Amino acid sequence: MIKWPDDLISAIARRRSVIFLGAGASMTSVNAAGIRPPSWKQFLEDGIARCTGSKTEMKRLLKNGDYLSCCQIIKYKLDHDWVPLVEEKFLTPQFLPNDLHKAIFSLDSSIVLTPNFDKIFDNYASAQNHNLLKVKKYYDDDIPRVLRGGGSQRLILKIHGCIDTPDKLIFTREDYADIRNKHAGFYKSIDALVLTHTFLFIGCGMNDPDLSLVLEQYARSFGVAPPQYVALGGKVTAEYRRMLSNNYNLKVIEYSTAHDHKELLDSVQELVNLVEVERGRLAVSTLW
């Protein structure tokens, strides 16, 4: 079981945290037919299979781990068939929320950031929160206002867009370049959150180029700032921990990946309990 840091528990309890929900958090979701969402690699493999003509370049990029460039070529080749592919893989299957989604929702963080453009977590949270939940995308012009929030408001910020508007998804190398230039104000909002909130990254690695850039700037600009946290499955070497700490000011929370990451689920459920106890203590002391 994960031993959660006291400062992280306190930040979540005071709603001064941001839960960053990566694609890994959805990997145990299924639809009515028992099908799971595709991994990034699996999606690209399926996309390559749909393409006509030579596939050598795409396969080489995929093998070398250059997923953004590989995706760019697939999008070029499929042209008008690109959007139907994305919808087929992420919208049509109607994946259901899993227990990890439910536990994360129970943390009652005021802000959840996610690069996921599926709606698994969104739909579950909307059903629970009714009209109190706002779901915003990187291109919405009222993000500064909704980030101010309110006593009962909860926000899901979809930093790569949503499957509802597939033409605006951040999916390829070209997309990343466009968002950095066209939506610079959005990154100022993320900068503000990184500076003022404690982040907990769940279900993700550090392969998002824009997020890496934001965290690098934070770590370099504020060398003595409190750390952010990332939950990583499997064994993490001391050298990798040091790299994440030095470059991103990230502290690793390690857990076992056995039995579909059961330790992570059990630990997040325990974190819910710890946060509730801390909120009770804060309510008595009024030291919010």
Secondary structure, DSSP 4 states (H G I P E B T S, - for coil): -----HHHHHHHHTT-EEEEE-GGGGTT---TT-PPPPPHHHHHHHHHHH--S--HHHHHHHHTT-HHHHHHHHHHHHGGGHHHHHHHHHTTT-PPP-HHHHHHHHT--SEEEE---S-HHHHHHHHHHGGGEEEEETT-TTHHHHHH--SS-EEEEETT--TTSGGG---SHHHHHHHHHH-HHHHHHHHHHHHHSEEEEES--S--HHHHHHHHHHHHH-TTSPPEEEEEES---HHHHHHHHHHH-EEEEEE--HHHHHHHHHHHHHHHHHHHHHHHHHHHHT--
